[in-house]
Amino acid sequence: MIDMLAPWRDDTRMDHGAFGNILPCLQAPDYRGALQSTPRTSRFAAPNRGALSSPQIMTTPNTDRPTPNVPSGTHDDFSRVETWDDQRTENWVKNLELRAAGADQVRLRREIIDIARLRAGQCAIEIGSGTGPLLRDMAPVVGPAGRIIGIEPQTGLARYSRERGVANLPNVEVRNERAIATAVAMRTADVCIAQTVLIHVPLPERGETVAKMIELTKSGGRVISADQDAESWVIDHPDRAMTRRITAFYVEQRFTDGWWARKSRGEFMRAGLKDVESRAIVVMATDPQSYEFQMAKQRANAAAQAGWIAIDEAARWSGALDERAAAGQFFTTLNFYVTCAVKQ
């Protein structure tokens, strides 16, 4: 069994690597103006050394228990991929591949391909392609005449995807790039997808990322966002009050915007995209050997390290979850929202 409980690990980015520096000079002023209404520090700036940016910090209990009144996304590990060492990258490769193998994650990727209306001979681009599960699933759909391009800024994830994930798929290419603008020519894609990416991108860069996705897409092509809605996380646990506190940490601190998925439909409309369509997919887990079980415990551990709950409270919460699992009663769900729109 893969060691899923490395104490420093985050659980924010489920299937994909984070996205790097994005060139700002894009032509979508109305959209970016709307998104800039709540300015915040760029996720692409130098790492905040006061945040949980290293294994050493994550494994040192925060006995001071600071007031949890810090900017959203402080503990979003995927906003700091440049700090990952080889061991962290290796753990993420294992974890992301394990998660990708889950039945509901397979169903989610099929839903993305279906809403994209992907066909033989087309070109699809994925922003933040990680270890490449969606690339692998799209390759047979477009066939030998088609083309799949993954853009992944995290070097270790891109290397794994190239060498093992898509090595035997000649119609798939993975590019290790930190800027969309230099990765692919404009108006290349019939479909441009960001799966579990935009939830990690703060304002105003998120608007710029969407604008660049639109630029990459041909007229009549489709732009797609697929993300989890952090506050939709549900878990069966006897301690309801503590579960709510852990959930609050997960929503506010593990992502730069845990509500992005529910906002994506409106944001796509404001970006000038047409024929906006949304679908909801519920990912469920009942197996205590699953990625979701391990991540539930990791969320409690991370909340304690960040000072949102006490170390002993996290231990009791995890112990109660173990008891549920031993009785065959583990249950958790998380909603994913897929938003697809057409470029005119």
C-alpha positions as CSV (number, residue, x, y, z in Angstrom):
1,M,0.0,0.0,0.0
2,I,1.4,3.4,-0.9
3,D,2.3,5.6,2.1
4,M,-0.4,8.3,1.9
5,L,0.3,9.8,5.2
6,A,3.5,11.7,4.7
7,P,2.8,14.4,7.4
8,W,3.9,17.3,5.2
9,R,1.6,16.5,2.3
10,D,-1.3,18.6,1.1
11,D,-4.4,17.3,-0.6
12,T,-5.3,20.3,-2.6
13,R,-4.5,19.4,-6.2
14,M,-6.2,16.1,-6.9
15,D,-5.3,15.2,-10.4
16,H,-3.0,17.8,-11.7
17,G,0.1,19.9,-11.2
18,A,-0.3,23.6,-10.6
19,F,0.1,26.2,-13.3
20,G,3.1,28.6,-13.4
21,N,3.7,32.1,-14.4
22,I,1.1,33.5,-16.8
23,L,1.9,36.4,-19.1
24,P,-0.4,39.3,-18.2
25,C,-0.7,41.2,-21.6
26,L,-4.1,39.6,-22.6
27,Q,-7.1,41.2,-24.3
28,A,-10.0,40.5,-21.9
29,P,-10.3,43.7,-19.9
30,D,-13.9,43.3,-18.8
31,Y,-13.3,39.8,-17.5
32,R,-10.1,40.7,-15.7
33,G,-11.6,43.8,-14.3
34,A,-14.4,41.8,-12.7
35,L,-12.0,39.3,-11.3
36,Q,-9.8,41.9,-9.8
37,S,-12.5,43.2,-7.5
38,T,-10.8,41.3,-4.6
39,P,-7.1,41.8,-5.0
40,R,-4.7,39.3,-3.4
41,T,-1.1,38.4,-3.5
42,S,0.0,36.5,-6.6
43,R,0.4,32.7,-6.2
44,F,3.3,33.0,-8.6
45,A,5.3,35.4,-6.4
46,A,8.1,34.1,-4.3
47,P,6.9,31.6,-1.6
48,N,5.7,33.0,1.6
49,R,8.2,31.7,4.1
50,G,5.7,32.0,6.9
51,A,3.3,29.6,5.1
52,L,3.5,25.8,5.2
53,S,6.0,25.7,2.3
54,S,8.2,22.8,3.4
55,P,8.1,19.4,5.0
56,Q,9.9,20.7,8.0
57,I,7.2,23.3,8.7
58,M,4.4,20.8,8.2
59,T,5.9,18.3,10.7
60,T,6.4,20.8,13.5
61,P,3.2,21.2,15.6
62,N,2.0,24.8,15.8
63,T,1.5,25.0,19.6
64,D,0.7,28.7,19.4
65,R,-2.5,28.0,17.6
66,P,-2.7,31.4,15.8
67,T,-6.1,32.9,15.1
68,P,-7.2,31.5,11.7
69,N,-7.7,34.9,10.2
70,V,-5.3,34.8,7.3
71,P,-5.8,35.2,3.6
72,S,-7.5,32.4,1.7
73,G,-5.2,29.8,0.2
74,T,-2.3,30.3,2.7
75,H,-1.8,26.5,2.8
76,D,-2.4,25.8,-0.9
77,D,0.6,23.6,-1.7
78,F,0.0,23.7,-5.4
79,S,0.6,27.4,-5.4
80,R,4.2,26.7,-4.5
81,V,5.3,23.9,-6.8
82,E,8.7,25.6,-7.2
83,T,9.4,24.6,-3.6
84,W,8.8,20.8,-4.1
85,D,11.8,18.6,-3.6
86,D,12.2,15.2,-5.2
87,Q,10.6,13.3,-2.4
88,R,7.5,15.6,-2.4
89,T,7.2,15.2,-6.1
90,E,7.5,11.4,-5.9
91,N,4.8,11.3,-3.3
92,W,2.5,13.4,-5.3
93,V,3.0,11.3,-8.4
94,K,2.0,8.2,-6.4
95,N,-1.0,10.0,-4.8
96,L,-2.3,11.5,-8.0
97,E,-2.1,8.2,-9.9
98,L,-3.9,6.4,-7.1
99,R,-6.6,9.0,-7.1
100,A,-6.9,8.9,-10.8
101,A,-7.6,5.2,-10.7
102,G,-10.8,5.7,-8.6
103,A,-14.0,4.7,-10.3
104,D,-15.7,8.1,-9.8
105,Q,-12.6,9.9,-11.1
106,V,-12.7,7.8,-14.2
107,R,-16.3,8.8,-14.6
108,L,-15.4,12.4,-14.1
109,R,-12.9,12.3,-16.9
110,R,-15.4,10.6,-19.2
111,E,-17.9,13.4,-18.4
112,I,-15.3,16.0,-19.3
113,I,-14.6,14.3,-22.7
114,D,-18.3,14.0,-23.3
115,I,-19.1,17.6,-22.6
116,A,-16.2,18.6,-24.8
117,R,-17.7,16.8,-27.8
118,L,-14.2,15.6,-28.6
119,R,-13.9,13.8,-31.9
120,A,-11.4,12.0,-34.1
121,G,-8.8,14.2,-35.6
122,Q,-9.2,17.1,-33.2
123,C,-6.7,18.9,-31.0
124,A,-7.2,19.1,-27.3
125,I,-5.0,21.1,-24.8
126,E,-4.9,20.5,-21.1
127,I,-3.6,23.2,-18.9
128,G,-1.8,21.7,-15.8
129,S,-1.9,18.1,-17.0
130,G,-0.1,16.6,-14.0
131,T,0.7,12.9,-14.4
132,G,-1.5,12.7,-17.4
133,P,-4.7,10.7,-16.7
134,L,-6.9,12.9,-18.8
135,L,-4.3,13.0,-21.6
136,R,-4.4,9.2,-21.7
137,D,-8.1,9.1,-21.8
138,M,-8.4,11.7,-24.6
139,A,-5.8,10.1,-26.8
140,P,-7.9,7.2,-28.2
141,V,-10.8,9.6,-28.7
142,V,-9.0,11.8,-31.1
143,G,-7.2,8.9,-32.7
144,P,-3.9,8.9,-34.7
145,A,-5.0,11.9,-36.8
146,G,-5.7,13.9,-33.7
147,R,-3.4,15.7,-31.2
148,I,-3.3,15.9,-27.4
149,I,-1.0,18.5,-25.7
150,G,-0.5,18.7,-22.0
151,I,1.1,21.8,-20.4
152,E,2.6,21.0,-17.0
153,P,4.9,23.5,-15.1
154,Q,6.0,21.1,-12.4
155,T,9.1,19.3,-13.8
156,G,8.7,16.0,-11.9
157,L,5.1,15.6,-12.8
158,A,5.8,16.4,-16.5
159,R,8.7,14.0,-16.5
160,Y,6.6,11.2,-15.1
161,S,3.8,11.9,-17.6
162,R,6.3,11.8,-20.5
163,E,8.2,8.7,-19.4
164,R,5.5,6.5,-18.1
165,G,2.0,8.1,-18.4
166,V,1.9,8.8,-22.1
167,A,5.1,7.2,-23.4
168,N,3.3,4.8,-25.7
169,L,0.9,7.3,-27.1
170,P,2.4,8.9,-30.2
171,N,-0.4,11.5,-30.5
172,V,0.2,12.9,-27.0
173,E,2.8,15.6,-26.2
174,V,3.7,16.9,-22.7
175,R,5.4,20.3,-22.5
176,N,7.1,21.4,-19.3
177,E,6.3,25.1,-19.5
178,R,5.6,27.8,-16.9
179,A,3.8,30.2,-19.2
180,I,0.9,29.4,-21.5
181,A,1.9,32.1,-23.9
182,T,5.1,30.3,-24.9
183,A,3.8,26.8,-24.8
184,V,1.3,26.6,-27.7
185,A,0.4,28.8,-30.7
186,M,-2.8,30.7,-30.5
187,R,-6.0,29.3,-32.0
188,T,-4.6,25.7,-31.9
189,A,-7.2,23.9,-29.8
190,D,-10.6,22.5,-30.6
191,V,-10.9,22.0,-26.9
192,C,-8.9,23.7,-24.0
193,I,-9.3,22.2,-20.6
194,A,-8.2,23.1,-17.1
195,Q,-9.1,20.3,-14.6
196,T,-8.5,21.1,-11.0
197,V,-6.3,24.0,-11.9
198,L,-8.3,27.3,-11.6
199,I,-9.2,26.6,-8.0
200,H,-5.5,27.2,-7.3
201,V,-5.1,30.4,-9.2
202,P,-5.7,33.7,-7.4
203,L,-7.0,37.0,-8.8
204,P,-6.2,38.5,-11.1
205,E,-4.1,35.7,-12.7
206,R,-7.2,33.5,-12.9
207,G,-8.9,35.9,-15.3
208,E,-5.7,36.0,-17.3
209,T,-5.5,32.2,-17.4
210,V,-9.0,31.9,-18.7
211,A,-8.3,34.7,-21.3
212,K,-5.3,32.8,-22.5
213,M,-7.3,29.5,-22.7
214,I,-9.7,31.4,-24.9
215,E,-6.9,32.6,-27.1
216,L,-5.6,29.1,-27.5
217,T,-9.0,27.9,-28.7
218,K,-10.2,28.1,-32.3
219,S,-13.4,29.9,-33.1
220,G,-16.2,27.5,-32.4
221,G,-14.0,25.5,-30.0
222,R,-14.8,24.7,-26.4
223,V,-13.2,26.0,-23.2
224,I,-13.7,23.8,-20.1
225,S,-13.1,24.1,-16.3
226,A,-13.5,21.1,-14.1
227,D,-13.0,21.6,-10.4
228,Q,-14.1,20.4,-7.0
229,D,-16.2,22.6,-4.9
230,A,-14.4,22.6,-1.6
231,E,-17.4,23.4,0.6
232,S,-19.3,20.5,-0.8
233,W,-17.1,18.0,1.0
234,V,-19.2,15.7,3.1
235,I,-18.0,13.0,5.5
236,D,-19.8,10.9,8.0
237,H,-18.2,11.6,11.4
238,P,-19.6,11.6,15.0
239,D,-18.0,14.9,15.9
240,R,-20.0,17.4,13.8
241,A,-18.6,20.5,15.4
242,M,-15.0,19.5,14.8
243,T,-15.8,18.3,11.3
244,R,-17.2,21.8,10.5
245,R,-14.0,23.4,11.8
246,I,-11.8,21.1,9.7
247,T,-14.1,21.8,6.7
248,A,-13.7,25.5,7.2
249,F,-9.9,25.2,7.1
250,Y,-10.1,23.0,4.0
251,V,-12.3,25.5,2.2
252,E,-10.5,28.7,3.2
253,Q,-6.9,27.7,3.3
254,R,-6.3,24.7,1.0
255,F,-7.2,26.6,-2.1
256,T,-6.7,30.1,-3.4
257,D,-10.5,30.1,-4.0
258,G,-12.4,27.0,-2.7
259,W,-15.6,28.4,-4.3
260,W,-14.2,28.8,-7.8
261,A,-16.1,25.8,-9.2
262,R,-19.5,27.2,-8.3
263,K,-18.5,30.6,-9.8
264,S,-17.1,29.2,-13.0
265,R,-20.4,29.4,-15.0
266,G,-20.9,33.1,-14.3
267,E,-17.2,33.9,-14.9
268,F,-17.2,32.1,-18.3
269,M,-20.3,34.2,-19.3
270,R,-18.5,37.4,-18.2
271,A,-15.5,36.4,-20.3
272,G,-17.7,36.5,-23.4
273,L,-18.0,32.8,-24.0
274,K,-21.3,31.5,-25.3
275,D,-23.6,28.4,-24.9
276,V,-22.3,27.8,-21.3
277,E,-23.2,24.4,-20.0
278,S,-22.6,23.0,-16.5
279,R,-22.6,19.5,-15.1
280,A,-22.2,18.2,-11.5
281,I,-20.5,14.9,-10.7
282,V,-20.4,13.5,-7.2
283,V,-17.3,11.6,-6.2
284,M,-17.9,9.1,-3.4
285,A,-15.6,6.9,-1.4
286,T,-16.4,4.2,1.1
287,D,-13.1,2.2,1.1
288,P,-10.8,3.0,4.0
289,Q,-7.9,2.1,1.7
290,S,-8.9,4.9,-0.7
291,Y,-7.2,8.1,-1.4
292,E,-10.2,10.0,0.0
293,F,-9.9,8.3,3.4
294,Q,-6.2,9.1,3.7
295,M,-6.9,12.7,2.6
296,A,-9.7,13.2,5.2
297,K,-7.2,12.4,7.9
298,Q,-4.6,14.6,6.3
299,R,-7.0,17.6,6.3
300,A,-7.4,17.2,10.1
301,N,-3.6,17.0,10.5
302,A,-3.0,20.1,8.3
303,A,-5.7,22.0,10.2
304,A,-3.8,21.3,13.4
305,Q,-0.5,22.2,12.0
306,A,-2.0,25.5,10.8
307,G,-3.5,26.2,14.3
308,W,-7.2,25.9,13.3
309,I,-7.6,23.0,15.7
310,A,-5.4,21.5,18.4
311,I,-3.1,18.6,17.8
312,D,-5.0,16.3,20.2
313,E,-8.3,17.3,18.6
314,A,-7.0,16.2,15.2
315,A,-5.8,12.9,16.7
316,R,-9.2,12.3,18.3
317,W,-11.0,13.2,15.1
318,S,-8.8,10.8,13.1
319,G,-9.3,8.0,15.7
320,A,-13.0,8.3,15.5
321,L,-12.8,8.1,11.7
322,D,-10.7,4.9,12.0
323,E,-13.5,3.5,14.2
324,R,-16.1,4.3,11.5
325,A,-13.9,2.6,8.9
326,A,-13.3,-0.5,11.1
327,A,-17.1,-0.8,11.3
328,G,-17.4,-0.6,7.5
329,Q,-19.1,2.8,7.8
330,F,-16.7,5.2,6.1
331,F,-18.5,7.5,3.8
332,T,-17.4,10.7,2.0
333,T,-18.4,12.7,-1.1
334,L,-17.1,15.7,-2.9
335,N,-18.9,17.6,-5.8
336,F,-17.1,18.4,-9.0
337,Y,-18.6,21.0,-11.4
338,V,-17.7,20.9,-15.1
339,T,-18.3,24.1,-17.0
340,C,-18.0,24.1,-20.8
341,A,-18.5,27.1,-23.1
342,V,-18.0,27.9,-26.8
343,K,-15.7,30.6,-28.2
344,Q,-17.4,32.6,-30.9
